[in-house]
Amino acid sequence: MDAAKIIEDILVFLPSFNDGRPTRRGNELVHLLLARAASALREDLAPGRNPASLEQSRRYLELSDLLCRAKGAADPTQLLRFYCMSSLMGKMTLGRLSKESRAFFIAHLAGALAACSHQKSPESSELASMRRQVVDALSVILPVRSAATLGPPSPAHPQLFCKQFFIQVAPSDAQAWGSCEILLQTCQQVGGP
């Protein structure tokens, strides 16, 4: 993808994309990347693809993440909005994703939540609504199976819910542990369903 080369090798080194603050140009670029990601996501999730991957959309999402989180050149709220408003958070879609694609989605959703939490501006009602949406969807987002001794998974009890998720995460998988920590913090911020 030529856009990736241009963004990674040229644009991110320009002063307007490198001062750690969202800019109009950064926001416009992320907007374009997310439009491309949405189009590619339709291909990734086309009927008959089981398990579905994020092969086509992944690169656009990674570039958006680079601009929003690593460089701070764009508002991360638009990245979180994409994850919340796309079909990715649906139970049917998440159930079709390959294990790797699901892990990518969880990590990047958590990363977008964390980036939004670190913004200096006051939290908007839209951001509060998206946080609530993520918390409400946790039982679908996290690959949790009920353990007989723990009872059914429920984001209403975030510590128990994440404990059930931790049981299934390899101890060396730092990214998954970090993602779950961010999702747990989001549950605590929202106050449960």
C-alpha positions as CSV (number, residue, x, y, z in Angstrom):
1,M,0.0,0.0,0.0
2,D,1.6,3.2,-1.2
3,A,-0.3,5.3,1.4
4,A,1.4,3.5,4.2
5,K,4.9,4.3,2.8
6,I,4.0,7.9,2.4
7,I,2.5,8.2,5.9
8,E,5.2,6.2,7.7
9,D,8.2,7.4,5.8
10,I,7.4,11.1,5.1
11,L,4.3,12.6,6.7
12,V,4.9,11.6,10.3
13,F,8.2,13.4,10.2
14,L,6.7,16.7,9.1
15,P,6.4,19.2,12.0
16,S,2.6,19.4,11.6
17,F,2.3,15.7,12.3
18,N,5.1,15.5,14.9
19,D,4.3,17.9,17.8
20,G,2.0,15.6,19.7
21,R,-1.1,17.7,19.3
22,P,-4.1,16.9,17.1
23,T,-4.1,19.1,13.9
24,R,-6.7,19.8,11.3
25,R,-4.5,17.9,8.7
26,G,-4.0,15.0,11.0
27,N,-7.7,14.7,11.6
28,E,-8.4,15.0,7.9
29,L,-5.9,12.2,7.1
30,V,-7.3,9.9,9.8
31,H,-10.8,10.6,8.5
32,L,-9.7,9.5,5.0
33,L,-7.9,6.4,6.4
34,L,-11.0,5.4,8.3
35,A,-13.1,5.8,5.2
36,R,-10.8,3.5,3.4
37,A,-10.8,1.1,6.4
38,A,-14.6,1.0,6.3
39,S,-14.6,0.1,2.6
40,A,-11.9,-2.6,3.2
41,L,-13.8,-3.9,6.2
42,R,-16.8,-4.6,4.0
43,E,-14.5,-6.9,2.0
44,D,-13.0,-8.5,5.0
45,L,-16.4,-9.3,6.5
46,A,-18.1,-10.4,3.2
47,P,-20.5,-13.3,3.6
48,G,-18.8,-16.7,3.4
49,R,-15.5,-15.6,4.9
50,N,-15.3,-17.8,8.0
51,P,-13.2,-17.1,10.0
52,A,-13.1,-13.5,8.8
53,S,-9.9,-11.6,9.0
54,L,-9.1,-7.9,9.0
55,E,-6.6,-8.5,6.2
56,Q,-7.8,-5.5,4.0
57,S,-8.7,-3.0,6.7
58,R,-5.9,-3.8,9.2
59,R,-3.3,-1.6,7.6
60,Y,-5.6,1.5,7.4
61,L,-6.5,0.9,11.1
62,E,-2.8,0.6,12.0
63,L,-2.0,3.9,10.2
64,S,-4.9,5.6,11.9
65,D,-3.7,4.3,15.3
66,L,-0.2,5.6,14.5
67,L,-1.5,9.1,13.8
68,C,-3.9,9.2,16.7
69,R,-1.9,7.4,19.5
70,A,1.8,7.2,18.7
71,K,2.1,10.7,17.0
72,G,-0.9,12.4,18.7
73,A,-1.5,14.2,15.3
74,A,-5.2,13.4,15.3
75,D,-8.1,13.2,17.7
76,P,-8.3,9.6,19.0
77,T,-12.1,10.0,19.5
78,Q,-12.6,9.5,15.8
79,L,-10.7,6.2,16.0
80,L,-12.8,5.1,18.9
81,R,-16.0,6.2,17.1
82,F,-15.0,4.0,14.1
83,Y,-14.6,0.9,16.4
84,C,-17.9,1.6,18.2
85,M,-19.9,2.5,15.1
86,S,-18.5,-0.1,12.7
87,S,-20.0,-3.6,12.5
88,L,-17.0,-4.9,14.4
89,M,-18.7,-4.7,17.8
90,G,-21.6,-6.8,16.8
91,K,-21.9,-10.3,18.3
92,M,-22.2,-12.0,14.9
93,T,-19.1,-10.2,13.5
94,L,-16.9,-10.9,16.5
95,G,-17.9,-14.5,16.5
96,R,-16.7,-14.8,12.9
97,L,-13.3,-13.1,13.4
98,S,-10.2,-15.2,13.4
99,K,-8.4,-15.4,16.8
100,E,-5.7,-13.0,15.6
101,S,-8.2,-10.5,14.2
102,R,-10.2,-10.5,17.4
103,A,-7.0,-9.9,19.4
104,F,-6.1,-7.0,17.1
105,F,-9.6,-5.5,17.5
106,I,-9.5,-5.8,21.3
107,A,-6.0,-4.3,21.6
108,H,-6.8,-1.4,19.3
109,L,-10.2,-0.7,20.9
110,A,-8.5,-0.6,24.3
111,G,-5.7,1.6,22.9
112,A,-8.2,4.1,21.4
113,L,-10.0,4.2,24.8
114,A,-6.7,4.9,26.6
115,A,-5.8,7.6,24.1
116,C,-9.2,9.3,24.7
117,S,-8.6,9.1,28.4
118,H,-5.3,11.0,28.1
119,Q,-6.8,13.9,26.3
120,K,-6.6,17.3,28.0
121,S,-10.0,18.5,27.0
122,P,-13.1,17.7,29.1
123,E,-14.9,14.5,28.3
124,S,-17.7,15.0,25.8
125,S,-21.1,13.4,26.0
126,E,-20.2,11.4,22.8
127,L,-17.1,10.0,24.5
128,A,-19.1,9.1,27.6
129,S,-21.6,7.3,25.4
130,M,-18.9,5.4,23.5
131,R,-17.4,4.3,26.9
132,R,-20.8,3.0,28.0
133,Q,-21.2,1.2,24.6
134,V,-17.9,-0.6,25.1
135,V,-18.8,-1.6,28.7
136,D,-22.2,-2.9,27.5
137,A,-20.5,-4.9,24.8
138,L,-17.8,-6.4,26.9
139,S,-19.5,-9.8,27.2
140,V,-19.3,-10.0,23.4
141,I,-15.9,-8.3,22.9
142,L,-13.8,-10.4,25.3
143,P,-13.6,-14.1,24.5
144,V,-14.9,-15.3,27.9
145,R,-16.2,-18.7,28.7
146,S,-18.0,-19.2,31.9
147,A,-16.1,-21.3,34.5
148,A,-18.4,-23.3,36.7
149,T,-16.9,-21.8,39.8
150,L,-17.0,-18.3,38.6
151,G,-20.5,-18.1,37.2
152,P,-21.6,-16.5,34.0
153,P,-19.5,-13.6,32.6
154,S,-20.9,-10.2,33.2
155,P,-19.5,-6.7,32.8
156,A,-21.7,-5.7,35.8
157,H,-19.0,-7.3,37.9
158,P,-15.8,-6.0,36.2
159,Q,-13.2,-7.7,38.5
160,L,-14.9,-11.1,38.1
161,F,-15.4,-10.5,34.4
162,C,-11.7,-9.7,33.8
163,K,-10.6,-12.5,36.0
164,Q,-12.5,-14.9,33.7
165,F,-10.7,-13.3,30.7
166,F,-7.3,-13.5,32.5
167,I,-7.8,-17.2,33.0
168,Q,-7.7,-17.6,29.2
169,V,-4.8,-15.2,28.5
170,A,-1.3,-16.6,28.3
171,P,0.8,-15.1,31.1
172,S,3.3,-13.8,28.6
173,D,0.8,-12.0,26.5
174,A,1.5,-8.4,27.8
175,Q,-0.7,-6.8,25.1
176,A,-3.8,-8.8,26.1
177,W,-3.2,-8.1,29.8
178,G,-2.8,-4.4,29.1
179,S,-5.9,-4.4,26.9
180,C,-8.0,-6.0,29.7
181,E,-6.6,-3.6,32.2
182,I,-7.8,-0.6,30.1
183,L,-11.2,-2.3,29.6
184,L,-11.5,-2.8,33.3
185,Q,-10.6,0.8,34.0
186,T,-13.3,1.8,31.5
187,C,-15.8,-0.3,33.5
188,Q,-14.8,1.4,36.6
189,Q,-15.1,4.9,35.0
190,V,-18.5,4.2,33.6
191,G,-19.7,2.5,36.9
192,G,-21.0,-0.7,35.3
193,P,-24.1,-1.2,33.2
